[in-house]
Amino acid sequence: MAKARDGVVINADASQVYADLRLLSARPSELEESAAPHRLYGVIDGAEACSAARWARLATAEIEAAWAAGQLPILVGGTGLYLRTLLEGISPVPPVPADIRAAVRAMDAAAVRTALVSEDPAMAVWLHANDRQRNARALEVMRATGRSLAEWQAQTSGGIGGDVALDARVVSLPREALYARCDARAAAMLEGGATAEVRALLARRLPADAPVLKALGVRPIASLLAGETDAAGALAALQQETRNYAKRQQTWFANQTAEWPRTAPA
């Protein structure tokens, strides 16, 4: 479609921005990328953090460049927060003092979640219990500002949604068919070199909180490399992790983009 419509494919997936994870993030192949211009794939080094705000700035620049060249920008990817930030803008959350950030980040995941449920139940409802990074972010914002991150996120500026003619589609499959694809994809990644990719990533000895290390599939393969599980166990864990993520994506898009038409995959 991109080639037929003189389009530029712009990545909107939080893992596919990282150069370290071509296989594990299911980035387009070199052959696929040769069919049409692709932007923002593998452009961030794993040692850096790519926030939604940073991605939105990069995506806006690529969209404007496509327009200037008379081309159609086509955003592809399932990171809802990235898309929402681009369309609706960035929340004016004040900087969190270093002492509050350090105190929250020193807590274990269970303590962070318990504190968030107690101190900011409105935000806790929207976050997965095991998403330590986002739970910690919400908790530190609450403690620093006395206001829920949900309140801050309701106050946005800078989005491009009002300036574009948006033709949005959500690719949707029945749950059983989606899970079958998830399982097949996980097996193909392990057979296709994802283990070597994670081995190279871990050899960089990045900080434990580096976002690239939170990417889908890194943890079960890291357990395999550490001898904590065997190949069958790693595959089962990767398949389960992928299915869980797909379910969360379906729930998010059902809640946040109910007005967008659904379409079957090609």
Protein Blocks (a to p, Z undefined) as FASTA:
>chain_A
ZZmnopacddfbfklmpmklmmlnopacfklmmmpccehihkacfkbccdfklmmmmmmm
mmmmmmmnopacddedjbfklmmmmmnopcdbdcddfklmmmmmmpcfklmmmmmmmmmm
mlmmmpcfklmmlmmmmmmmmmmnopafklmmmpcghiaklmcccddddddddfklmmmm
mmmmmmmmmmnopmmmmmmmmmnopafklmklmpghjlmmmmmmnopacfklmmmmmmmm
mmmmmmmmmmmmmmmmmmpccdddZZ
